[in-house]
């Protein structure tokens, strides 16, 4: 697969305007043949009441990066829908930045399975997620 890395990242970031991804300040920062990386700041806007990163915010990061990553493998006449996500939160985070890295596990014609590792600045594992996407014909 040949693509322009900067153009691809710019496109992913532009389509996130006025969405949950913008609200959570999720930014796509790296892309390759079989992966996509996004980052999200950890501050009070994504905390749960105990002052820690909310698991739902982690899952939103995971689904955002995994769903976008499926777009790397489909034609423009197709679209992606997340149909299942699971997450194991293994370490807490109070502040800083987390990074979601989606890597393809299975790339079928109609189903994509992704592993998304959410890590911190020191590469500590914060959450491990699995996302299943369905690839459908784009509605006209």
FENRA-V380452 format. One record per backbone hydrogen bond with DSSP energy under -1.0 kcal/mol. CO is the residue of the C=O (numbers start at 1). NH is the residue of the N-H. E is the energy in kcal/mol with one decimal. If there is no record, write none. Layout:
co: <CO CO>
nh: <NH NH>
e: <E E>
This chain:
co: <4 5 6 7 8 9 10 11 14 16 19 20 21 22 27 30 34 35 36 37 37 38 39 40 42 43 46 48 52 54 55 56 57 58 59 60 61 62 63 64 65 66 69 70 75 77 79 81 84 86 88 93 96 98 99 100 101 102 103 106 110 111 112 113 113 114 115 116 117 118 118 119 120 124 126 126 127 128 129 130 131 132 132 133 134 136>
nh: <8 9 10 11 12 13 14 15 17 19 23 24 26 25 39 37 104 32 102 29 30 100 27 98 96 46 54 51 48 58 59 60 61 62 63 64 65 66 67 68 69 70 72 73 78 138 136 134 132 130 128 53 42 40 119 38 117 36 115 113 135 108 133 105 106 131 103 129 101 126 127 99 123 120 90 91 118 88 116 86 114 83 84 112 81 79>
e: <-2.6 -2.5 -2.4 -2.3 -2.4 -2.5 -2.4 -2.2 -1.5 -1.1 -2.0 -2.6 -2.8 -1.2 -2.7 -3.0 -1.3 -2.3 -2.8 -2.5 -1.4 -3.0 -2.3 -2.6 -1.3 -2.0 -3.1 -2.5 -2.7 -1.7 -2.3 -2.3 -2.2 -2.5 -3.0 -2.2 -2.5 -2.5 -2.4 -1.9 -2.0 -1.5 -1.5 -1.7 -1.9 -3.0 -2.8 -3.4 -2.9 -2.2 -2.5 -2.8 -3.0 -2.4 -2.4 -2.2 -2.2 -1.5 -2.5 -2.6 -2.6 -2.8 -3.0 -3.4 -1.7 -2.2 -2.6 -2.9 -2.3 -3.5 -1.6 -2.8 -2.0 -1.6 -2.4 -1.7 -3.0 -2.3 -2.7 -2.2 -2.9 -3.1 -1.4 -2.5 -2.3 -2.7>
